[in-house]
Amino acid sequence: MQDLDPLYNQAREKMEKVVEAVKTEMGKIRTGRANPGILDGIRVDYYGTATPLRQLATISVPEPRVLMIQPWDKSTLDLISRAITKSDLGMPPNSDGSAIRLNIPQLTQERRQEYVKLAHKKCEDGRIAVRNHRREINDLIKKGEKDHELPEDDAKKGLTQVQQITDEFVKKIDEVMQHKEKDILEV
């Protein structure tokens, strides 16, 4: 276990996945503008199967506060409308027979603060996941040192390097949070 590069790469891979997951979760949080990501959690009962909305329709943003959903199969229009109505979006779908429009209502200041808190919680969950990956890698390094597969100096350098990698990914999560908070609070 002389070479720690595979452990560093493993840490980076796992932490990068956490950052991507945080970005995905942030996309689901509403802002004042139309964002197709808020529809990611919606599943449509299509022939008895809960199918993601994105697999049944094209979602576009024709105006800053309007989402347009155009199903590829027009017979799914009612199913999609029902799924949106049942969801916790709180936006009534407007169907014109060939597409569905979702008008994004203006957020109240109180609602914005709730979304900021939710975003902070999701980012904190991401930071915790990154720190858990750090702990796993640190445990492997300490085990290597204890089993005399790794010199003490290399182990100390390894722990320092893993901490630097962790700090890098926590910083990325913080940047995602700052960007999302700015989007949410923008009127």
ZAFIBA-793490 format. One line per 3 residues: number of its first residue (from 1); their letters; for each residue x, y, z of N, C-alpha, C, CB. Coordinates in steps of 0.02 Angstrom, whole numbers, plus 50000, padded with zeros to 5 digits. Glycine has a CB too. Layout:
NUM = A = X,Y,Z,X,Y,Z,X,Y,Z,X,Y,Z; ...
//
This chain:
1 = MQD = 50043,49940,50000,50000,50000,50000,50044,50062,50000,49952,50000,50062; 50099,50060,49964,50145,50116,49962,50115,50177,49926,50210,50096,49928; 50079,50165,49872,50053,50219,49831,49982,50237,49853,50055,50200,49756
4 = LDP = 49972,50299,49872,49906,50321,49896,49863,50352,49841,49914,50370,49953; 49891,50360,49780,49854,50391,49726,49786,50357,49712,49896,50391,49663; 49783,50290,49713,49717,50259,49702,49665,50280,49755,49724,50183,49701
7 = LYN = 49688,50289,49817,49642,50310,49870,49619,50382,49857,49675,50304,49939; 49666,50425,49836,49647,50494,49821,49597,50496,49764,49710,50536,49803; 49609,50455,49712,49563,50453,49655,49494,50428,49677,49591,50409,49600
10 = QAR = 49494,50377,49720,49431,50350,49746,49394,50404,49785,49444,50288,49792; 49430,50441,49826,49398,50495,49865,49369,50548,49818,49449,50528,49913; 49408,50568,49767,49383,50619,49720,49321,50595,49683,49438,50637,49670
13 = EKM = 49322,50532,49661,49264,50504,49626,49201,50507,49669,49278,50432,49604; 49207,50481,49730,49149,50479,49774,49124,50549,49791,49166,50441,49839; 49172,50594,49804,49152,50662,49823,49122,50700,49764,49212,50701,49850
16 = EKV = 49146,50686,49703,49118,50717,49644,49045,50695,49635,49160,50699,49581; 49032,50631,49648,48963,50606,49644,48918,50642,49694,48960,50530,49656; 48944,50656,49753,48905,50692,49804,48889,50762,49778,48944,50696,49871
19 = VEA = 48939,50796,49749,48927,50864,49723,48874,50862,49668,48994,50895,49696; 48877,50813,49624,48827,50806,49570,48757,50794,49600,48846,50748,49522; 48754,50753,49652,48690,50740,49685,48662,50803,49716,48698,50685,49738
22 = VKT = 48705,50843,49747,48684,50906,49777,48657,50953,49722,48742,50940,49816; 48693,50956,49665,48670,50999,49610,48602,50976,49585,48721,50997,49552; 48592,50911,49580,48527,50884,49558,48472,50904,49607,48530,50807,49552
25 = EMG = 48486,50897,49672,48437,50915,49723,48422,50991,49721,48462,50896,49793; 48473,51031,49709,48463,51103,49704,48418,51121,49645,48532,51139,49698; 48424,51083,49591,48383,51095,49532,48309,51084,49545,48406,51051,49475
28 = KIR = 48294,51043,49595,48224,51029,49610,48192,51083,49654,48219,50961,49646; 48233,51127,49683,48207,51179,49726,48186,51238,49683,48259,51201,49779; 48125,51261,49693,48098,51316,49653,48133,51381,49666,48024,51324,49666
31 = TGR = 48137,51420,49613,48159,51490,49619,48104,51532,49588,48230,51502,49584; 48115,51595,49580,48064,51638,49550,48057,51627,49475,48081,51710,49563; 48107,51594,49445,48105,51583,49373,48084,51511,49358,48175,51597,49341
34 = ANP = 48063,51501,49296,48045,51433,49274,48108,51392,49266,48005,51436,49207; 48107,51333,49295,48165,51287,49292,48138,51217,49281,48209,51292,49357; 48154,51185,49225,48128,51118,49211,48147,51067,49266,48154,51094,49145
37 = GIL = 48199,51081,49304,48221,51035,49357,48168,51024,49411,48283,51061,49388; 48122,51071,49420,48072,51062,49472,48023,51005,49455,48033,51127,49483; 48024,50983,49392,47979,50929,49371,48013,50860,49375,47954,50941,49300
40 = DGI = 48077,50858,49395,48115,50796,49395,48084,50742,49439,48185,50809,49418; 48052,50761,49494,48025,50711,49539,47956,50685,49519,48021,50740,49608; 47927,50712,49467,47859,50693,49448,47860,50630,49406,47824,50751,49409
43 = RVD = 47819,50582,49427,47811,50519,49391,47739,50514,49368,47831,50457,49436; 47731,50490,49306,47665,50484,49274,47648,50410,49271,47664,50517,49203; 47586,50393,49290,47563,50324,49285,47548,50309,49212,47500,50311,49331
46 = YYG = 47597,50281,49178,47592,50268,49106,47589,50193,49095,47652,50300,49067; 47531,50168,49076,47519,50096,49067,47539,50057,49129,47556,50070,49007; 47520,50083,49187,47532,50047,49250,47603,50054,49277,47516,49976,49241
49 = TAT = 47644,50094,49244,47714,50103,49266,47725,50176,49284,47764,50079,49212; 47757,50188,49341,47774,50256,49361,47834,50279,49319,47789,50261,49438; 47819,50319,49268,47870,50341,49220,47889,50413,49233,47844,50332,49147
52 = PLR = 47954,50429,49233,47974,50499,49242,47945,50543,49187,48051,50505,49243; 47922,50602,49205,47891,50648,49158,47937,50663,49098,47873,50714,49193; 48002,50669,49110,48050,50685,49056,48052,50631,49002,48120,50694,49086
55 = QLA = 48030,50570,49019,48030,50517,48969,47967,50517,48926,48037,50449,49003; 47919,50559,48944,47856,50561,48907,47845,50627,48869,47799,50551,48954; 47887,50677,48882,47873,50742,48853,47937,50784,48847,47821,50779,48893
58 = TIS = 47931,50836,48806,47983,50886,48801,47963,50943,48848,47992,50912,48727; 48010,50965,48888,47997,51020,48935,48039,51079,48913,48013,50999,49009; 48005,51136,48902,48041,51196,48880,48020,51256,48922,48028,51210,48806
61 = VPE = 48058,51310,48915,48045,51372,48952,48035,51428,48900,48104,51389,49002; 47973,51436,48875,47961,51487,48824,47964,51558,48851,47893,51475,48792; 47949,51567,48915,47951,51632,48948,47984,51622,49016,47878,51664,48955
64 = PRV = 48010,51675,49047,48046,51668,49110,48006,51636,49167,48070,51734,49132; 47939,51642,49165,47900,51614,49220,47848,51563,49196,47865,51669,49258; 47863,51530,49139,47817,51480,49111,47857,51418,49091,47778,51509,49050
67 = LMI = 47831,51360,49110,47858,51296,49086,47808,51267,49037,47872,51246,49145; 47832,51242,48980,47788,51210,48932,47807,51137,48927,47792,51245,48862; 47757,51094,48933,47766,51022,48929,47729,50997,48868,47742,50986,48995
70 = QPW = 47766,50971,48820,47736,50945,48759,47747,50869,48756,47766,50980,48695; 47693,50831,48769,47700,50758,48768,47712,50733,48696,47637,50725,48798; 47751,50681,48691,47762,50651,48625,47701,50613,48603,47824,50604,48626
73 = DKS = 47664,50585,48650,47602,50549,48636,47545,50591,48666,47603,50476,48666; 47503,50620,48624,47450,50665,48647,47402,50631,48696,47411,50692,48587; 47397,50564,48693,47351,50530,48739,47376,50533,48811,47343,50456,48718
76 = TLD = 47438,50552,48822,47464,50556,48891,47452,50624,48922,47539,50541,48891; 47422,50671,48885,47411,50739,48910,47373,50739,48976,47373,50780,48858; 47317,50702,48980,47278,50699,49042,47317,50666,49099,47213,50663,49030
79 = LIS = 47353,50613,49083,47393,50578,49134,47446,50625,49163,47427,50516,49105; 47478,50664,49121,47529,50711,49144,47497,50765,49186,47567,50742,49084; 47440,50791,49164,47404,50842,49202,47386,50817,49272,47340,50864,49165
82 = RAI = 47361,50755,49275,47343,50725,49340,47405,50718,49385,47310,50657,49329; 47460,50696,49356,47521,50687,49396,47546,50754,49424,47576,50654,49353; 47542,50806,49384,47563,50872,49407,47517,50897,49462,47565,50923,49349
85 = TKS = 47452,50886,49453,47403,50907,49503,47415,50871,49569,47332,50895,49478; 47430,50806,49566,47441,50766,49627,47507,50783,49662,47440,50692,49611; 47554,50811,49624,47620,50825,49652,47615,50883,49702,47671,50843,49596
88 = DLG = 47670,50895,49737,47670,50949,49787,47695,51015,49758,47714,50929,49847; 47691,51023,49692,47714,51085,49660,47670,51144,49677,47717,51076,49585; 47605,51132,49684,47559,51186,49700,47545,51232,49641,47586,51226,49757
91 = MPP = 47553,51205,49580,47540,51244,49519,47490,51206,49476,47606,51259,49480; 47433,51237,49460,47384,51202,49418,47407,51200,49345,47315,51236,49423; 47404,51141,49314,47423,51136,49243,47368,51165,49198,47438,51063,49224
94 = NSD = 47388,51202,49147,47342,51229,49098,47354,51193,49032,47350,51307,49090; 47304,51154,49010,47311,51115,48949,47273,51148,48892,47287,51043,48959; 47305,51150,48832,47271,51177,48774,47256,51123,48722,47314,51232,48742
97 = GSA = 47261,51060,48742,47246,51005,48697,47308,50974,48666,47200,51028,48644; 47363,51012,48662,47423,50984,48633,47484,50993,48679,47437,51015,48565; 47478,51039,48726,47533,51051,48773,47505,51075,48840,47582,51104,48744
100 = IRL = 47547,51072,48890,47528,51095,48957,47574,51153,48975,47533,51036,49011; 47543,51206,49001,47582,51263,49025,47576,51266,49101,47556,51329,48992; 47634,51277,49132,47636,51288,49204,47660,51359,49216,47681,51235,49240
103 = NIP = 47617,51400,49245,47637,51468,49262,47669,51467,49331,47576,51517,49259; 47730,51491,49335,47766,51491,49398,47746,51553,49437,47843,51489,49387; 47712,51545,49494,47690,51604,49531,47750,51638,49565,47638,51584,49584
106 = QLT = 47741,51702,49578,47792,51740,49613,47798,51713,49684,47775,51817,49614; 47859,51705,49709,47869,51679,49776,47863,51736,49827,47937,51645,49782; 47831,51721,49884,47829,51769,49938,47897,51768,49973,47771,51754,49989
109 = QER = 47912,51820,50011,47976,51823,50046,47981,51765,50096,47984,51891,50083; 47925,51749,50128,47924,51694,50177,47940,51627,50142,47856,51690,50212; 47910,51617,50084,47921,51555,50046,47994,51551,50022,47873,51552,49986
112 = RQE = 48021,51607,50002,48092,51609,49982,48137,51587,50039,48111,51680,49958; 48122,51611,50099,48163,51593,50157,48158,51518,50171,48141,51633,50219; 48098,51489,50162,48089,51417,50172,48132,51378,50121,48013,51397,50164
115 = YVK = 48132,51401,50059,48172,51368,50007,48247,51374,50021,48155,51397,49938; 48268,51432,50048,48338,51442,50066,48357,51392,50121,48352,51515,50089; 48313,51384,50171,48326,51336,50225,48332,51265,50197,48271,51339,50279
118 = LAH = 48286,51248,50151,48288,51182,50121,48353,51171,50082,48227,51172,50074; 48374,51222,50046,48437,51218,50008,48496,51209,50056,48447,51281,49964; 48496,51247,50111,48550,51240,50160,48552,51169,50188,48541,51290,50218
121 = KKC = 48493,51140,50202,48491,51072,50229,48519,51022,50179,48418,51054,50247; 48499,51029,50116,48524,50982,50065,48600,50989,50056,48489,50995,49997; 48625,51050,50060,48698,51060,50055,48734,51031,50116,48715,51135,50047
124 = EDG = 48704,51040,50174,48735,51011,50234,48737,50935,50230,48697,51033,50298; 48683,50905,50203,48684,50833,50192,48741,50813,50145,48616,50809,50162; 48753,50854,50094,48808,50841,50047,48875,50846,50082,48805,50890,49989
127 = RIA = 48883,50898,50124,48946,50905,50161,48958,50845,50207,48946,50970,50203; 48905,50821,50239,48911,50763,50283,48933,50702,50242,48843,50748,50319; 48904,50693,50183,48923,50636,50141,48996,50641,50121,48877,50633,50078
130 = VRN = 49019,50701,50104,49090,50711,50085,49134,50693,50145,49103,50784,50062; 49115,50717,50204,49156,50702,50264,49155,50627,50280,49130,50742,50325; 49100,50594,50266,49097,50521,50277,49146,50485,50230,49025,50494,50267
133 = HRR = 49150,50508,50168,49198,50478,50121,49270,50492,50144,49187,50507,50049; 49281,50552,50171,49347,50567,50199,49365,50518,50254,49349,50640,50225; 49316,50506,50298,49328,50460,50355,49345,50390,50330,49266,50458,50401
136 = EIN = 49310,50367,50278,49323,50300,50250,49395,50295,50224,49274,50284,50193; 49417,50346,50187,49484,50346,50159,49536,50352,50215,49493,50403,50107; 49523,50396,50263,49569,50403,50320,49576,50337,50358,49545,50458,50367
139 = DLI = 49521,50302,50366,49524,50237,50401,49568,50188,50363,49453,50207,50409; 49564,50188,50296,49607,50144,50256,49681,50162,50263,49586,50148,50181; 49695,50227,50265,49764,50250,50273,49790,50229,50342,49770,50326,50264
142 = KKG = 49749,50241,50394,49770,50223,50463,49780,50148,50469,49717,50247,50514; 49737,50110,50436,49744,50036,50438,49810,50016,50405,49684,50002,50403; 49826,50048,50349,49889,50034,50314,49949,50049,50358,49893,50074,50250
145 = EKD = 49944,50104,50396,49998,50122,50442,50003,50071,50499,49988,50194,50470; 49946,50053,50526,49945,50006,50583,49972,49938,50563,49873,49999,50610; 49956,49916,50501,49978,49851,50476,50050,49854,50448,49930,49825,50423
148 = HEL = 50083,49911,50457,50152,49922,50435,50160,49915,50359,50198,49873,50470; 50106,49931,50322,50110,49931,50249,50127,50002,50224,50043,49907,50217; 50124,50050,50271,50133,50120,50253,50174,50153,50308,50064,50156,50243
151 = PED = 50229,50188,50289,50268,50223,50340,50227,50280,50371,50332,50252,50308; 50245,50297,50433,50208,50347,50471,50207,50415,50434,50238,50356,50541; 50263,50435,50406,50267,50499,50370,50219,50500,50310,50338,50513,50346
154 = DAK = 50218,50444,50272,50173,50440,50215,50100,50442,50237,50187,50376,50175; 50086,50411,50293,50017,50411,50319,49996,50482,50337,50011,50364,50381; 50041,50519,50370,50025,50588,50389,50014,50631,50326,50082,50618,50432
157 = KGL = 50057,50622,50277,50049,50659,50214,49984,50640,50180,50109,50646,50166; 49968,50575,50183,49906,50551,50153,49845,50581,50186,49902,50476,50158; 49845,50584,50252,49788,50614,50288,49781,50688,50271,49797,50605,50365
160 = TQV = 49838,50722,50265,49837,50793,50247,49808,50802,50176,49908,50823,50251; 49830,50759,50130,49806,50763,50061,49730,50749,50057,49844,50712,50016; 49707,50700,50094,49635,50684,50095,49596,50743,50123,49621,50620,50137
163 = QQI = 49623,50777,50174,49590,50836,50201,49586,50892,50149,49626,50861,50264; 49639,50900,50110,49638,50951,50057,49585,50935,50004,49708,50958,50025; 49580,50872,49986,49530,50850,49937,49460,50864,49966,49538,50774,49920
166 = TDE = 49450,50848,50030,49386,50859,50063,49369,50933,50062,49387,50833,50136; 49417,50975,50080,49405,51048,50081,49386,51073,50012,49467,51085,50106; 49417,51046,49960,49402,51065,49891,49329,51051,49874,49449,51028,49842
169 = FVK = 49305,50991,49893,49236,50973,49876,49185,51007,49920,49228,50897,49880; 49202,51020,49982,49156,51058,50025,49149,51129,49997,49182,51060,50099; 49204,51157,49972,49202,51223,49941,49156,51223,49879,49273,51247,49922
172 = KID = 49160,51169,49840,49116,51164,49781,49042,51163,49802,49132,51100,49740; 49027,51127,49855,48958,51124,49880,48937,51193,49904,48951,51072,49937; 48982,51228,49939,48966,51295,49963,48952,51343,49905,49024,51323,50006
175 = EVM = 48990,51335,49850,48978,51377,49791,48910,51362,49760,49033,51366,49739; 48891,51299,49758,48825,51280,49732,48771,51314,49776,48815,51202,49732; 48782,51312,49842,48733,51341,49888,48728,51417,49878,48753,51325,49961
178 = QHK = 48785,51450,49872,48783,51523,49862,48746,51542,49798,48855,51551,49860; 48758,51504,49745,48725,51517,49682,48649,51506,49688,48754,51472,49626; 48630,51452,49720,48559,51436,49728,48524,51487,49772,48549,51365,49756
181 = EKD = 48558,51506,49826,48528,51556,49872,48516,51621,49835,48574,51567,49933; 48564,51641,49793,48556,51702,49754,48496,51696,49707,48621,51717,49714; 48490,51638,49674,48433,51626,49629,48367,51630,49666,48439,51559,49595
184 = ILE = 48364,51599,49725,48301,51597,49762,48281,51667,49786,48307,51550,49823; 48329,51705,49811,48313,51770,49840,48304,51825,49787,48367,51789,49889; 48324,51811,49726,48317,51861,49672,48244,51872,49657,48355,51838,49609
187 = V = 48223,51935,49657,48153,51951,49645,48141,51968,49572,48130,52008,49689
//
